[in-house]
Amino acid sequence: MKNVAIIPARSGSKRLKDKNIKLLNGKPLLAYSIEAALQAEIFDQVMVSTDSEEYSEIAKAYGAQVPFLRSERNSSSQASSWDMVREVLDFYRNKGMEFESFCLLQPTSPLRNVDDIQDAYRLFEERKAVSVISVCETEHSPLWCGHLDGEGSLEGFVSEENISQRQELKPFYRINGAIYIVNIKEFEKNSFLYRKGSYAYIMEQKRSVDIDDIQDFEYAEFLSASRRL
């Protein structure tokens, strides 16, 4: 099976300036995903999709391919990740290169490691999956969450049943954004991936930090520096 790793690194992050190249313990954020993908040794291409010449040069320095700069249409904050993926697949197809699967590795998940990628891909092959998407257990059960009215009343906030059965509640999981492995033929039929034939790869919470703001970044930096992974 021919596989391509796609690492999206759009410039212009608003909440955390130049997030994808911000130095995490001395290394650009996107470098962690590039190195993990290369070390996994399961991809025919490890490429970075970016709209920035600066990001492109950094990506190449760490061993990734950057065969083109992302189109203006797919460089806005409104563009979806799947539109970007289609652009990548179309580029390679026009060059005569076809892949059977792609693996989306977001730079904002720098603590995902080589074993995670290899194990997720093994699950993908064993299940002959439409997709394998990484998840982790939620920090708090959504059954302990609710809406508040204008007066802050807790009436109906949680159910009495959930309170009384707290120790027996099944765990909830959330998508952690670290790994998306997808069968390309199935993706081109239907890009909604949470369906029959799609499976979860469960990661530990400590490797599931998804960096969106400075607090996330500092927490990832702490975990990485203290080797608590």
C-alpha positions in Angstrom: 0.0 0.0 0.0 1.4 3.4 -1.0 1.0 6.1 1.7 1.5 9.8 2.0 1.9 11.7 5.2 0.5 15.2 5.0 1.5 17.8 7.6 -0.6 21.0 7.3 1.3 24.1 8.3 -0.6 27.2 7.4 0.9 30.5 8.4 -1.0 33.4 10.0 -2.3 31.8 13.2 -4.2 34.4 15.1 -4.4 33.0 18.7 -0.7 32.1 18.8 1.5 33.9 16.3 3.4 31.6 13.9 2.2 28.7 16.0 3.4 26.0 13.6 7.0 27.1 13.7 7.1 28.4 17.3 10.1 26.8 19.1 9.1 24.1 21.5 12.2 23.3 23.6 14.3 24.7 20.8 12.7 23.0 17.9 10.0 24.3 15.5 6.6 22.8 16.3 6.1 21.3 12.8 9.5 19.5 13.1 8.1 17.1 15.7 5.5 15.8 13.2 8.0 15.6 10.4 10.6 13.6 12.4 8.0 11.2 13.8 6.6 10.6 10.3 10.1 9.9 8.8 11.1 7.7 11.7 7.9 5.6 11.3 9.2 4.4 7.9 5.8 3.6 6.5 5.3 6.5 4.1 6.3 6.9 0.5 6.2 10.7 0.9 6.3 12.9 3.9 5.1 16.3 2.8 4.2 19.6 4.3 1.3 21.7 2.9 2.0 25.3 3.6 1.4 28.8 2.1 4.7 30.2 3.4 8.2 30.2 1.9 9.6 30.5 5.4 7.7 27.5 6.7 8.7 25.6 3.5 12.4 26.1 4.1 12.1 25.0 7.8 10.1 21.9 6.7 12.8 21.0 4.1 15.5 21.4 6.7 13.9 18.7 8.8 13.6 16.3 5.8 10.0 16.9 4.5 9.0 17.4 0.9 7.3 20.7 0.0 6.5 20.2 -3.7 4.3 23.3 -3.9 2.9 26.2 -1.9 -0.7 25.9 -0.9 -3.2 27.9 -3.0 -4.6 31.1 -1.7 -8.1 29.5 -1.7 -6.9 26.8 0.8 -4.8 29.2 2.9 -7.5 31.1 4.6 -8.8 30.3 8.1 -12.1 29.3 6.5 -10.6 26.6 4.3 -11.1 23.0 5.6 -8.4 20.5 6.2 -10.1 18.2 3.7 -10.0 20.8 0.9 -6.3 21.0 1.6 -5.9 17.2 1.4 -7.8 17.2 -1.9 -5.4 19.8 -3.3 -2.4 17.6 -2.2 -3.8 14.5 -3.7 -4.7 16.3 -7.0 -1.2 17.6 -7.2 0.4 14.2 -6.9 -2.1 12.6 -9.2 -1.3 15.2 -11.9 2.4 14.2 -11.5 1.4 10.5 -12.0 1.7 9.6 -8.3 -1.2 7.7 -6.8 -1.6 6.7 -3.1 -3.9 4.3 -1.4 -4.0 6.1 1.9 -3.0 9.4 3.5 -2.1 10.2 7.1 -2.9 13.7 8.3 -0.5 14.7 11.1 -1.2 18.1 12.6 1.8 20.0 13.9 -0.3 21.1 16.9 0.0 17.5 18.3 3.8 17.4 18.9 3.7 14.8 21.6 2.3 12.0 19.4 5.2 9.7 18.8 6.5 7.1 16.3 4.8 4.2 18.1 1.5 6.0 17.9 1.8 6.4 14.2 2.9 2.8 13.6 0.3 1.3 15.9 -2.5 3.4 14.3 -1.4 2.3 10.9 -1.2 -1.3 12.0 -4.8 -1.0 13.1 -5.8 0.6 9.8 -4.3 -2.4 7.9 -5.7 -5.1 10.2 -9.2 -3.7 10.1 -9.0 -2.8 6.4 -10.5 0.4 7.7 -12.1 3.4 6.0 -10.2 5.5 8.5 -8.4 5.3 11.8 -8.6 8.4 14.0 -6.8 9.0 17.3 -8.8 9.7 20.4 -8.1 9.9 24.2 -10.3 9.6 27.2 -11.9 12.9 28.2 -10.6 14.7 31.2 -14.2 15.1 32.6 -17.3 13.2 31.7 -19.7 15.3 29.6 -22.5 13.9 31.8 -21.2 16.3 34.4 -21.6 19.2 32.1 -24.7 21.2 31.2 -26.2 24.5 30.1 -26.9 27.4 32.5 -29.8 29.8 32.2 -29.5 33.5 32.7 -29.8 33.2 36.5 -27.2 30.4 36.9 -29.7 27.9 38.1 -28.4 24.3 38.4 -31.9 22.8 38.1 -31.6 20.0 35.4 -27.8 20.7 35.1 -27.0 17.0 35.6 -29.3 14.0 36.2 -29.8 12.4 39.6 -29.1 9.0 37.9 -25.6 10.1 36.7 -24.8 11.5 40.1 -25.8 8.3 41.9 -23.9 6.0 39.4 -20.8 8.1 39.1 -18.4 5.2 39.6 -20.2 3.0 37.1 -20.3 5.4 34.2 -18.5 4.2 31.1 -15.5 6.4 29.9 -16.0 9.0 27.2 -13.5 9.7 24.5 -12.7 12.8 22.5 -10.9 13.2 19.1 -7.5 14.5 20.0 -6.4 15.8 16.5 -3.1 13.8 16.4 -3.6 11.1 13.7 -6.0 10.7 10.8 -5.3 7.7 8.6 -7.7 7.5 5.6 -8.4 5.2 2.7 -8.3 7.6 -0.3 -10.9 5.8 -2.4 -13.3 5.9 0.5 -12.4 9.5 1.2 -13.2 10.5 -2.4 -16.6 8.8 -2.1 -17.5 10.4 1.2 -15.2 12.6 3.3 -17.3 12.1 6.4 -15.0 9.7 8.3 -17.0 8.8 11.4 -19.0 6.0 9.9 -19.0 2.2 9.5 -15.5 1.0 8.8 -13.8 3.8 10.8 -12.0 2.9 14.1 -10.5 4.8 17.0 -6.9 4.6 18.0 -6.7 5.3 21.7 -3.8 7.5 22.9 -2.9 8.5 26.4 -4.0 11.9 27.5 -0.4 13.1 28.2 0.4 12.6 24.5 -2.8 14.2 23.3 -2.1 17.8 23.9 -3.6 19.8 21.0 -2.0 23.2 20.9 -4.4 26.1 20.3 -3.2 28.8 22.6 -0.2 29.8 24.8 -1.5 27.7 27.8 -1.6 24.6 25.6 1.9 25.4 24.3 3.4 25.9 27.8 1.8 22.6 29.0 3.3 20.7 26.0 6.6 22.3 26.6 6.5 21.2 30.3 5.6 17.6 29.4 8.3 17.5 26.7 11.0 19.0 28.8 10.3 17.0 31.9 10.2 13.7 29.8 6.8 12.8 31.3 5.7 11.1 28.1 
